Amino acid sequence: MEVELRNITKRFGEVVANDGINLTIRGGEVLGLLGENGAGKSTLMNVLSGLYSADDGEILIDGKLVDFQGPGDSIAAGIGMVHQHFMLIPVFTVAENVILGVEPTGKVDYLDLKKARTQVREINEKYGLEVDPDELIENLPVGIQQRVEIIKVLFRSANVIIFDEPTAVLTPQEVIEFFEIVKTLRDAGKAIVFITHKLHEILDISDRIRVLRRGKIVGEGDPITITKTELAEMMVGRPVSFDVVKEPFAPGKVLLDIEDLTVLRENDDVAVDGIDLKIRSGEVVGVAGVQGNGQSALIEALTGLTRVAGGTVRFMDKDITRASTRARHRMGFAHIPEDRHRMGMITKFTIAENMVLDTYYDARFSKRRVMNWPKVYENSARVAADYDVRMTSVHDTAGHLSGGNQQKMVVARELSRETKFLIAAQPTRGLDVGSIEYIHSRIINARDTGDGVLFVSSEIDEIMALSDRIVVMFEGRIVAEFDATTETPDKNTIGLAMAGAVA
């Protein structure tokens, strides 16, 4: 199967998301698609998936012109997409999720689950996916849930499969297994589009590479000969440094002292199970772990967003176990949340309003509950410039910023004041190499100026690059610890600890 996109143009008002793009996707190969946040990758794939209609251009499948009126037409034409955020119902079985919307029926239109399970097993065997069709989704690890998403598109007879940031939540071992699945699909004649920000992955898995910047194809590369440095410069339009530069390790006194901390989930299950951890000034402690192993609950407890069930938290020798979020903020806590849309910003608010979400009550910006908007605007413009938030005006709504600039806006708000302790959770998730470089520099600057830093990421390479000390969380406990200042920890050993394989 061959899909050809000719001169695809898609506009959103005055913004040209795709500008005359020409792209060919062929069966039996993996096409790597790279680009900054806002480069137009997702828009282009949404056009191919029938979610958007192109303003100009055409799509041909095996040389024949097609006209997609919606996603159903794209699916019927053999195109499937595995999204970064899985679209599965936790309380349904694998088979029930796979057939949702295209349920096989028998006589008098009754649901034929037996037939569905058989079809799932056949797909399993053909592509080596090894998923139990009768298992509940909520009982499956993330890597197996991703396989369910793959089965869903194969069940619908997809010949073109689009993977959008497919390794974002996988352990290194799961990435290796996933790549084997991708190669099996490719060798079976499927056309694969692989979208990622991880340059080493695009080089490992791709047969061809195309790079988008500002809505246009700006370059291509042979993964055998092109380098990460060349790809990064092509993406961003300037040289990018992959090295994290930081001052020699010189920690101060203990800032945060966590003893026997226990945190419960809403259903009273244990999320954090008796953790002990000390973090000093001038130190980055990296928390590695697959998402869902208690990291989020730990952060919410440390920032005062949730109450602890047991243990104590001391900051600068003061017990803050029951202190409010505002009290911690005033003591010098800064928090870059893991989900900027849900916890870090209000997309319908302006950039200026978002910049003072946690300081609007400060005397600089308000007096007797009356906002000093000129001061807010002045401060927001200055901070945005200092932190390279690329915008038209502070009066623009935050939702109109690219993902990288939204994240820089959150970082700017948190670090443009006097701080003592930074909690950074998944701060570069889904960002391009240019934005990642910038966020890393700001985190290291906080460390080098004496802040203690708790850094949470599911990316081992990122954890290893930034951390002075690494702890691994699994099922609510710290199961391993590594000193990154005396030796380079073994990546595979960290990955195994993330999966619970601890000696």
N, C-alpha and C positions, 0 to 999 in steps of 0.2 A: 504494500500500500504506500502511496506517495501523496502527501498533502502539500500544496503550494499556496502560499499567501503572496498575493501580488498587490503592491502599492497600497497596503492597508493604512488608512488614516482614520483616527478616532479623535474627536474633539469633545471637550467638556467646557462649554462656554468659549472663553478666549484661550483656554489651555489646550495645546495640541499634545495629547498623550502618546499617540502613535503618528508618525509623520512619514508616510510613503514607504512602509516597511515591506521588504521582499524577503521571504524565508521559505526554505524547502525542508520538509520533514519526511524522512524515508524509512521504510520498513527495514528491520534488521540492523538499526544503528541507534546510538544514544546521542542526541543533540543537546549539548550543554548550553544553557541560556544564562548569561551573566548581565548584571547591570546594577547601578546604584538604586537606592530607594527612590521611587518616582521616575525611573527610567522608562517605564512603559511595558515591562515584562508581563505583569499580571493583566493589564488591560488587553494586551495582544492575545494572551491565552483565553481571556474571557470572550473575546471576539470569536476565537476558534471554537470555544465551548458553547456558543450561542447565547451567552448571557448578555452580550452587547452586540449591537449591529454597527458595522463599520460605516463611517460617513462616506468614505471612498474606498475603492479597491475591490478585490474579489478573492474568493477561495475556490481552489480546484482540488478535487480528489480523483486521483488516477486520471488526470487530464480533463475531467468533466466539471463544469461549473456547478457549484451548489449555492443554495440560498437558505441559511439557517434563520428561521423565524423565532427560535427559542432553543433552550437546552435539549428538549426532546428530539429535535431534528439533528442536533450534533451527536447525541447518543446513538440515534438510529443509524447515523452515518459511520459509526464505529470509533467515536472519539470519547475518551473517558479521562477524568481528572481526579487525582488523589490530592486532596487539600492538606495544607499544613495542620489545620485544626480538624481533627477527625469528626465525621458526621455520623456518629453511631449512638444507638439508644442503649444505655448501660444495662437495663433490666431485660433486654431481649437477648436471645441466643445469637450465635454467629450466623446460623442459617436464616433466622428471622430478619436480621439486619441486612443480609445479602439480598434477600428477595423483596425487600420493602419497596413497593411501588411497581414491581413487575412480578407479582406473586403467581407461581404456577398453580393451575387449577385442574381438577379432575371432572368427573361427572357432576352435573347440576352446579357447576362453578364453585365447588367446595375447595378450600385451601389444601393443596397437596404438599404437606411438609416433608413427607417421606421422599418425594421426588426432589424437593429442594436440597435435602441433606445429601442425597445421592449425587446431585450436580455439584455441590460444594466439594465432596470427596473427590470427584473426578478432576476438578480444577486443582485441588491439593496435589494429587498424584502427578498430574501433567507438569506442574511448575515447581514442585518441591516445597510447597508452602507450609504443610504440616500444621493445620489448624483444625481443632475439634469442632464440627458443626453444631454440637449440642451444648457447648460451653457458653456461659453467660459472659457478655462483654465486660462487665464490671469485675470479673475475676481474672481477666487477662492482663499481662504486662503490656506496656506501651508498644513494644516491638511487634507483638502478636496482633494487637489492635490494628496496626498499620497493615499487616498482611490481610486482615479482614477487608480493609478498604480496597486493597488490590484485587481481592476476590470479587468484590462488588462490581468493579469495572470489567473484569474478565467475564463475569456472569452475564453482563450485558453485551458481550461479544466485541469488546473494544479492541481495535487494532492499533490505535494511537493512544498512548497513555502519558499523561502530563503529571509529573511529580513536582509539587510546589514546596520547596524547603523540606524535603522528606526526612532529613536526619536531625532536625532541630531538637528532638526530645529523646534521641536514641543514645545508648551507651556505645563505646567504641566496638565492643563485641557485636552488638546489634547492627551497627553500621556495616561491619564486615559481612554479616549474614544478609543484610538488605541488598548490598551490592551483588552478592551471588544471585539473589532473586532477579535483580534488574538484568544481569547478564543472561540468565535463563530466558527471560522474556524477550530480550533482544535476539538471542540465538533462535528463538521460536518464530522470528519474523516480525515481532511487534516493533512499531516505531515509538521511541521513547524521547520525551522532552524532559530534561532534568534542570530545574531552576534551583539555584542555591547561591549563597554568599560565600560559601567555603571554597576557596580557590583550590586547595589540595584535593578536595573531593571531585571538583569538576575536571581536574587533570587526571584523576584516577579512573573515572567511570566513563568519560565522554569519548566518542569517536570524532566528533566535530564540535567546535565551540564558536558561538556567535555572541558579540557584546553589544548591548544597547546603552546609549547615553542620550538623555533628553529626547526620547521618543524616536531615535534613529539607530539603525545598525551602523556602528562606527568601526567595527573591526571583526576579525575572525582569527582563529588560531588552531593549529594542529597540536593536540595535547601531548604529542611525543616530543615536539621541539620547543613549544612556547613555555615561558617561565611564569611563575606567580607574579613576579615583579612587573613583567610586561603586561599581563592581564589586568593587574590592579591599576596601572597607569592608564590603560585603555578605558577602563571603567570610569575612573574619576577624572581623567583629563590632566593629571599631574602626578609626579612621583609620590609613592606612598611607602612609609617606613613600617616594616613588620616587627621591628625590635622595640621592646618596652624599655625605655631608659629611665632608671631611677637611681637615687642616691644610695650609697652603701648602707646596709642594714644597721641601724643604730636605735633600737627601741628604747622607749622611756619606761615610766612606771605603768602599772596596770591601770587601765581606764575602766574597762568593763569586766566584771567578775560574775560569772553565771555558775550557780551551784545547785545541782540536783533538780534542774528545771523540768517540770512536767506540764504539758499543755494538752487539753482534750479537744476533740472535734465536737461539732454540734450534736452528734449522736452518742457522745461520751466515749468513743473509741480514743485510745491514746495516740496522739499525733507526735508529741515530743516526749521521750521516755527517759527522764532522769539525766539530763545532759549537764556536764561540767565543762566550762570553757573560760579561759582568760584571754583578753585582748589588750595589748599594750599600745601606748601612743607610738606613732611612727612605724606601725606594723600593719601589713595586710594579711588577714586570715581568710583564706579561701575555703568556702564550703562546697565540696563536690558532691554530686548525687543526682540520680534520676529524679525528675520531677515527681512529687507526690510522696516523698519519704520524710516529710516533716519540716523541710526548709521553710515553707511558707508560714507554717504555724509558729516556728521559731522567730521569724522576723516580726510577725504580728504581735507576739508576746513582748519582744524587745522594744517595739515602737509604741506599746501601750494600746494597740488596736484590739487586743483580746486579753482576757484575764488568764492568769496562770492557775493551774490546779495545785501546784506544789513547787517548792524550791524558792530561791531568792535571786534577785538581780541587783547588783550594786554598781553604781557609776561614780567614779572619783570618790570612793569610800562611802557613798551615800546610798541607802537602800531605796531603790526606785521601783520595787516589785509592783506596787499598787499606784505608782504615779501616773498621771494622765498623759496623753499624747502631747498636749500643749506644754505641759511642764517639762517633758523630755526635750521638746523642741527648743524651749527657752534655755535649757542647760547646754545646748550645742549639738543636739542630734540632727543629722540630715538623713533623709530617706529617699532613695531612688527606687520606687516600687517595681515589682516584676511585670506588672501589667499597666502600662502608662495610660491606656484608655479607661480602664476600670477604676484605677486608684491614684493615678498621677496627674490627671488633667480633666477638664470639662471641655469637650470638643466644641460645644456651641458658645462657649465664652471666648472673649477676645484674648489675644496673647497677653495684653497688659493685665487683664483680670486673672488669667492663669498664673502670672508672675507673682501675684500677691495672695494666692489662695491660703497660704499658711502664715501670712504676715500682715493681712489687711487691718488688723487691730493695732498694729504697731504705731507709735506716735509719729513716725515719719509719714504715714499714709492716711491717718485718720485722727480726728479730734472730736471728742464727745459724739462718737458714732457717725460722724459726717466724713465721708471720704474726701481726701485731697487728690482729686483725679489728675490735675496737672503734674503733681509730684509722682504719682503712680506712672503716668505716661513717660515722664522724664527718666525715671529709674529703670523702667522696663526697656526703653530704647537703648540706654547705656549698657545694661546687663546683656541684652540680646546681641549687641555688637561685640562685647567682650567675649561671649561664648559662641560666636559665629552661628547664631540662629538666623538663617537666611529667610527673609520675609520682605513683604512690601511695606507693611506698617504694623505697629503694635495694635492697631484697631482691627486687623484681620482676625477672623475666627481661627482658633488653634486647629480645628479640624481640617483646614485647608493647607496646613503645613505637611510636608513629606514626613514619613516615619522618622527619618534621621533627625530632622529639625524639631519634631515634637519631642524626641528624647533629649536633644540638646537644650530645649526650653525647660524641661523638667530638671535637668542637671544644673542649668543656670540658676533657677529659682532656689535650689537646695544649697548650692555652694557659693552663691554670691553674697553670703553673710558670714559672720564669724562662726565657725563650727569647731567641734572637738572630736566628734565621732560620726563616721559615715557608714550607713548600711546601704549597699548597692546590690540589688537583686536582679539578676538577668539583665544587666544594663545595656547589653549590646544585641539582645535577641532580635533577629530579623533585620539587622542593620548592615549596610554595605561597608566595604573596607575603609573608606574615607571617614565615615562616621565612627566606626569602631576605633580607629586610630585616635580620633579626637577625644572620645569618651575615656579611653584608657589613659590618655595624658592627664585628664582632669582628676581621675581617681588617684593616679600616682602623685600628682601635685598635692592632693590632700594628705597623702601619706608622708610625703617629704617635708611638709610644713608642720608635721606633728600630730595629725589626726590619727586616731585608731580607725581601721577600716575592716568591716565585715563584708566580704565579697562572695556572693552566691551565684554560681553558674553551673549549668549542665554541660558546658564545653570544657573538656579537660585541657586542651591547648591553652585556652584563656586563663584557666585557673593556674596552670603551671607558669605562665608568663608573668602574671601579676602578683602572685602570692609569695609571702615570706614563709608562711606556714600553711599547710593544707590539712583539713579534716574532711572525712568522708561520712556522710549520713546515709543510713539504711534502716528503714522501718522505724524511724524516730530516734535512733541511737547514733552516737559517734562510734564508728566501727574501726576506724583507722586514722592515723595522724602521721604527717610527713613534714620534715624540716627542709624547706626549699632553699635555705640560705647556706647550708653546708654541702649539699649535693643535689643533683637533679633527680627527683623521684621518677620511678619507672612508670610510664604511661599505662602500660598494660596492667600493672599491679593496682593502680588507682582505679582503672576500669573494672577490674574484678571485684574490688571492694565496693564499688557503686552497685554491682549486681548481687552483693551479699556473700561473695565467695571470699571469706576472710579466714586465714589460717588460725 
